[in-house]
Amino acid sequence: MNPWMFSIPLISALIGWLFNILAGRYLLYNYLPKKKDQLSATLGSKIESVLPFSKLEEQIGNPELVEKAMPMIETHIDEFLSVKLPQEIPMLAMFVGNKTTDKIKEVFINQLRALFPKVMTTILSNLKEKINISKTIQAEIDKTDITVILKENLSGTMQRFGYTGLLLGFIIGAVNLLLFYAIQ
């Protein structure tokens, strides 16, 4: 058997290492930057689907939430009816007594209980539309240089990828050498 045949595993290892390094660099510098828009759109929609907007909308309509807010709202209505209203409209204060202010307060509270979930749901949906998390994430990813980020985060992985090619190439070369030896 020719002594040069023993170099087959080494040549195969070198070819495997070189192939993996070139494939990794192609992926890192050419393929992924070209797919940046598609990746950012997919990532944005995935993150948006994970965010709990639907749960927030459900919770805002929960009567317990409204009841927890009522003491603070009642305090503000009391202050408005007993302090602010007489200051702003003194003539009205002369005609409005405690019974009337209590009735006005009761009407305000009932209206707020009915109105509060609707207003908060509208605010949340407007906020959801205004923020548009998917487009925000997509815009932020478009601003960044994905190649630099990938290079920083995948440098060790790329090195292991090259060593894996080296090892696999050596194994394939050794198997080829054994096959050549077995054939002869």
C-alpha positions as CSV (number, residue, x, y, z in Angstrom):
1,M,0.0,0.0,0.0
2,N,1.2,3.5,-0.9
3,P,2.4,5.5,2.2
4,W,0.6,8.5,0.8
5,M,-2.7,6.8,1.5
6,F,-2.2,7.5,5.2
7,S,-2.6,11.2,4.5
8,I,-6.2,10.6,3.4
9,P,-7.6,11.1,7.0
10,L,-5.6,14.3,7.4
11,I,-6.7,15.7,4.0
12,S,-10.3,14.7,4.7
13,A,-10.1,16.4,8.2
14,L,-8.7,19.6,6.5
15,I,-11.5,19.5,3.9
16,G,-14.1,19.0,6.6
17,W,-12.8,21.8,8.7
18,L,-12.5,24.1,5.7
19,F,-16.0,23.3,4.5
20,N,-17.6,23.9,7.9
21,I,-15.7,27.2,8.3
22,L,-16.8,28.4,4.9
23,A,-20.4,27.2,5.4
24,G,-20.5,28.9,8.8
25,R,-19.1,32.2,7.4
26,Y,-21.6,32.1,4.5
27,L,-24.4,31.6,6.9
28,L,-23.1,34.3,9.2
29,Y,-22.2,37.0,6.7
30,N,-24.4,36.3,3.7
31,Y,-27.5,34.2,4.4
32,L,-28.7,35.6,7.7
33,P,-28.2,39.3,6.8
34,K,-30.3,38.7,3.7
35,K,-33.0,37.1,5.8
36,K,-32.9,39.9,8.4
37,D,-36.3,41.4,7.4
38,Q,-38.0,38.0,7.5
39,L,-36.4,37.1,10.8
40,S,-37.3,40.4,12.4
41,A,-40.9,40.1,11.2
42,T,-41.2,36.6,12.5
43,L,-39.6,37.4,15.8
44,G,-41.8,40.5,16.2
45,S,-45.0,38.5,15.6
46,K,-43.8,35.7,18.0
47,I,-43.1,38.2,20.8
48,E,-46.3,40.0,20.2
49,S,-48.3,36.7,20.5
50,V,-46.6,35.9,23.8
51,L,-47.5,39.3,25.4
52,P,-50.6,39.1,27.6
53,F,-52.8,41.8,26.0
54,S,-55.8,39.4,25.9
55,K,-55.4,38.6,29.6
56,L,-55.1,42.3,30.4
57,E,-58.3,43.0,28.4
58,E,-60.0,40.2,30.4
59,Q,-58.8,41.6,33.7
60,I,-59.8,45.1,33.0
61,G,-63.4,44.1,32.7
62,N,-63.2,42.2,36.0
63,P,-65.7,43.7,38.5
64,E,-63.2,43.0,41.4
65,L,-60.7,45.4,39.8
66,V,-63.3,48.1,39.6
67,E,-64.3,47.5,43.2
68,K,-60.7,47.8,44.4
69,A,-60.5,51.2,42.6
70,M,-63.8,52.5,44.0
71,P,-62.6,53.7,47.4
72,M,-60.1,56.0,45.7
73,I,-62.7,57.2,43.2
74,E,-65.2,57.8,46.0
75,T,-62.7,59.9,47.8
76,H,-62.1,62.0,44.8
77,I,-65.8,62.4,44.1
78,D,-66.4,63.4,47.7
79,E,-63.6,66.0,47.5
80,F,-65.0,67.3,44.2
81,L,-68.6,67.6,45.5
82,S,-67.8,69.1,48.9
83,V,-64.7,71.3,48.1
84,K,-64.1,71.9,44.4
85,L,-67.7,72.4,43.3
86,P,-68.5,75.1,45.9
87,Q,-65.3,76.8,45.1
88,E,-65.9,76.8,41.3
89,I,-69.7,77.5,41.4
90,P,-70.6,79.1,44.8
91,M,-74.1,79.8,43.7
92,L,-74.8,76.1,43.2
93,A,-73.4,75.3,46.6
94,M,-76.2,77.4,48.1
95,F,-78.9,75.2,46.6
96,V,-77.2,71.8,46.9
97,G,-77.4,70.1,50.3
98,N,-75.9,66.9,51.6
99,K,-78.8,64.8,50.3
100,T,-78.3,66.1,46.8
101,T,-74.5,65.6,46.9
102,D,-75.0,62.1,48.2
103,K,-77.4,61.3,45.4
104,I,-75.0,62.9,42.8
105,K,-72.2,60.8,44.3
106,E,-74.3,57.6,44.0
107,V,-75.1,58.4,40.4
108,F,-71.5,59.1,39.6
109,I,-70.3,55.9,41.2
110,N,-72.9,53.8,39.3
111,Q,-71.9,55.4,36.0
112,L,-68.2,54.9,36.7
113,R,-68.8,51.2,37.5
114,A,-70.4,50.7,34.2
115,L,-68.1,53.0,32.3
116,F,-64.7,52.1,33.8
117,P,-64.2,48.7,32.1
118,K,-65.2,50.1,28.7
119,V,-62.9,53.1,29.0
120,M,-60.0,50.9,30.1
121,T,-60.6,48.4,27.3
122,T,-60.6,51.2,24.8
123,I,-57.4,52.7,26.2
124,L,-55.7,49.3,26.2
125,S,-56.7,48.6,22.6
126,N,-55.6,52.1,21.5
127,L,-52.3,51.6,23.3
128,K,-51.9,48.2,21.7
129,E,-52.4,49.7,18.2
130,K,-50.2,52.7,18.9
131,I,-47.3,50.7,20.3
132,N,-47.6,47.9,17.7
133,I,-44.9,45.7,19.3
134,S,-44.3,43.7,16.2
135,K,-43.4,46.7,14.1
136,T,-41.4,48.2,17.0
137,I,-39.3,45.1,17.3
138,Q,-38.9,44.9,13.6
139,A,-37.7,48.5,13.4
140,E,-35.2,47.9,16.3
141,I,-33.8,44.8,14.6
142,D,-33.5,46.6,11.3
143,K,-31.5,49.3,13.0
144,T,-28.9,46.9,14.4
145,D,-26.1,45.2,12.5
146,I,-27.1,41.6,12.8
147,T,-23.7,40.4,11.5
148,V,-21.9,42.0,14.4
149,I,-24.3,40.6,17.0
150,L,-24.1,37.1,15.5
151,K,-20.3,37.2,15.3
152,E,-20.0,38.3,18.9
153,N,-22.5,35.6,20.2
154,L,-21.6,32.8,17.9
155,S,-17.8,33.0,17.7
156,G,-17.3,30.0,20.1
157,T,-20.0,28.1,18.3
158,M,-18.4,28.8,14.9
159,Q,-15.1,27.5,16.3
160,R,-16.7,24.3,17.6
161,F,-18.5,24.0,14.2
162,G,-15.1,24.1,12.5
163,Y,-13.6,21.5,14.9
164,T,-16.7,19.3,14.3
165,G,-15.9,19.4,10.6
166,L,-12.3,18.6,11.3
167,L,-13.3,15.6,13.4
168,L,-15.9,14.3,11.0
169,G,-13.5,14.8,8.1
170,F,-10.8,12.8,9.9
171,I,-13.3,10.0,10.7
172,I,-14.5,9.8,7.1
173,G,-10.9,9.8,5.9
174,A,-10.0,7.0,8.4
175,V,-13.0,5.0,7.2
176,N,-12.0,5.5,3.6
177,L,-8.4,4.4,4.4
178,L,-9.8,1.3,6.1
179,L,-12.0,0.6,3.0
180,F,-9.0,1.1,0.7
181,Y,-6.9,-1.2,2.9
182,A,-9.7,-3.9,2.9
183,I,-10.2,-3.7,-0.8
184,Q,-6.4,-4.3,-1.5
